[in-house]
Amino acid sequence: MSHTLAIIVLAAAGAVMVIAGLLFFRHPRWLLTWIKGTAVFGVILAGLYVLVIAVNLSSYHSLVGLQTAASISIQRQAEQIWQVSLQSQDGLSVVRTLQGDQWQIDARILRFTGPFRWLDIAPGYRLEQLSGRYTSLEQERSAPRTSIGLAEGIWPDLWQWDRQFNLPFVEAVDGSMTFMPMRDGAVFEVKLSSSGLVAVPVNEQAREAVQFWNQ
């Protein structure tokens, strides 16, 4: 907010409070009625906001500490073409073909502050997207890429609203993880905490792929 706009807003708010105070001495019943109406309207808005949070939480999974969100298995089909199998802890099973040299999972995480934190509501997460990427910049620009949605859209989208408007008492966190290498026969576990995701190699093929990739 600019200084000019801040001055206008503060001056208007101060004028409203002064006028309201003067009206209280002249018409106390009218002011009390207005205060009650405003309070009731505030309670209704707060109730609607809590309902929106509840609706959104129904599409998320509880996140407590560091936990395994999914396992990823990779099978080579052709040059830079891979069959990727995803098995999540909540029962989601996806087998799709990805193109590229690396893979990534995106997740959305909702954390809570204020009164919701006092109620000890655990953060929520949902897996959002599985995608592939080429290591060559030229291929990345011109070759076909694959991106697979893992969750259905929801309205109202509290996570997106918080990213745009910085809503009170919630914090939307982008759970994107680092791209990981493709390798035939590799198996990874996707670990998730309230701060994001990390892929952990499970078998020898996955460990060799990560070691070679980091060189």
N, C-alpha and C positions, 0 to 999 in steps of 0.2 A: 504494500500500500504506500503510495507516494505521500510526501508531507502535506501537499495541498488537500488530497482526499482525506488524510487523517484529521486535518484541522476541521474540515467540513463535517466529518462524522462525529468528532468529539464535540464540536459546537452544537450540532443538532441534538446529540444525546443529552448534553448539559441543559439545553433549552427545554427539552421535553421533561426532564426531571424537575426543573424549576417550575414549569407550568403545572405539572402534576402536583407538586407540593402546594402551590397556591390554590389549585382547585380543591385540594383536600380540605382546606380551611373554609372554603365557601360551600362545597358540596361533598361532604365526607362520605355520604352513602353512595353517591355515584362513583367516587374513586374506589371505594371498597368493592363495589360490584365489578368494576373494570379489572381490579387486581385479581379477584376470584376468577373471572373469565380468562384472564391471561394465564393464571396458574393452571386452570383446567386444560387450556389449549396446550400448554407446555407438557402436561402429563400425557395428553393424547399423542403428541409428537414423540415423546420419550418412549411410549408404549409401542408406537409404530417402528421406531428405530430398533428396539429390542426384538420385535417380531422379524424384522429384516435380518438381523444377526442370526436368529434362530433358524430361519429358512436357509440361509447360506451355510450354516454349520451342518445342516443335514446332508450336504453334498461333500463335506470334508471328513477326514478321519483324524481321530485323536492322536496327538503327537506328544509323547512323554520321553524325554531324554533322547539318546541316540538309538535309533532302531532301524531295522532293515525294512525298506519300503518295497523293494522288488528285486528279482534276479533277472539277469540278461544272459541269453545264450546266443552265440553267433555261429552261423554256418555259411561257408563261401559257396555261392552259386556260379559266379563268373567273375571276370575281372571288374573289380569295384562294385560288384553286386552281391548283396548279402541277405540271407534270411535271418531275421532277428526275432527271437522269442522272448516275450516279456511276461513274467508271472509275478503279480503283485501280492502282497500279504493279505489284501482284502478280497482276493478271489478273481481279480481281473486277469484274463489270459489273452494275450495278443501275439499273433504271428504275422509279421509283415516283411516285405522286401524293402531294404534300404540301399541307396546308391551313395557311393563315396568311399572315404578312407577312415572316417571317424564317426562316432555316434554320441548323442547327448540326450538326456532327459531333462525336461523342464517341469517344475512343480510350483504350485502356489501355496504360500504359507500365511495363515492368519494368526497374529499374536494379539493379546488383549492387555489393556492397561486400565488404570482407574478402578472403578467398582467391579468390573469383570475380573480383574486380577485379584481383588479381594475375595471374590467368590471362588477363586482357585480354578477357573476355567482353563483347561489345557489348550495350548495352541492347536490349530487344525491344519491339515495339509490335504492336497489332492494332486495326483500326477496329471500333468496337463498335456505334454507333447513329447513324442519321440522323433528325433530327426537325425539326418546324416549330413556330412560335410566333406568336401574335398580338401586335401592339403595343398593342392596346386591352386594358386590364385586365379589363373586363367580358366581352369575347369570350374572353379567356384562361381565364376561370372557367367559361363556359357553352358555348362553341362546341366542336365536335369537333376534336381534335388528332390528328396522325399521328406515329407513332414507328416506325421501321423498324430491325429488328435486322440487323447486318452480319456477325455472327460467331456460331458455334454455342457452346453452353455446354460447359465442360470440367470434369471432376472427377478429382482434387481441384483446386479453383480457387485457385492460389497467390496471385494478385493479391488476391482477396477475403480469403483467410486473413491476408495481411500487413496489410490494412486493419483487420482485427479484432484480431489478436494481435501485430502488430509482430514478424514473424519475423526471425531473424538472417540477415545477408548479402544480403537482398533489400530493395528499396524499391519499393512500388507507387505509381505516380503517376497521378493523374486527368488525362487529356489533353483535357478539355473545352475547346473554343474559344469565343470570343465569337460570339453570334448575328450573322448577316450578312443583309442585305436581299435580298428576292426582286426580280428584275427580268427581264422578258421578254427572252430572248436573251443574258442575262448568263452569263459563263464565269469560274469561279474555280479557282485551284489551292490545294490544302490542303498547306501546308508543315508539316513535323513535325521537332521536335528532342527531345532527352531531357527537356526541361522542359515541352513541351506543343505545341499546334497553333496555327496562324495561317492565315487565308484571305487570299489575294492576288488582287485583281482582274486578269483577263487581258485582257479586251476593253473597248471604250468603254462598253458598256451596264453592265458591272460597275463600272467606275470612276465613272460618273455616279451609280449607285445608292448607292455608298459615300459619295460627296461629298454627295449630297442627304441621306443618312441622318445624316451627321455635323454637319449644319447646326443 
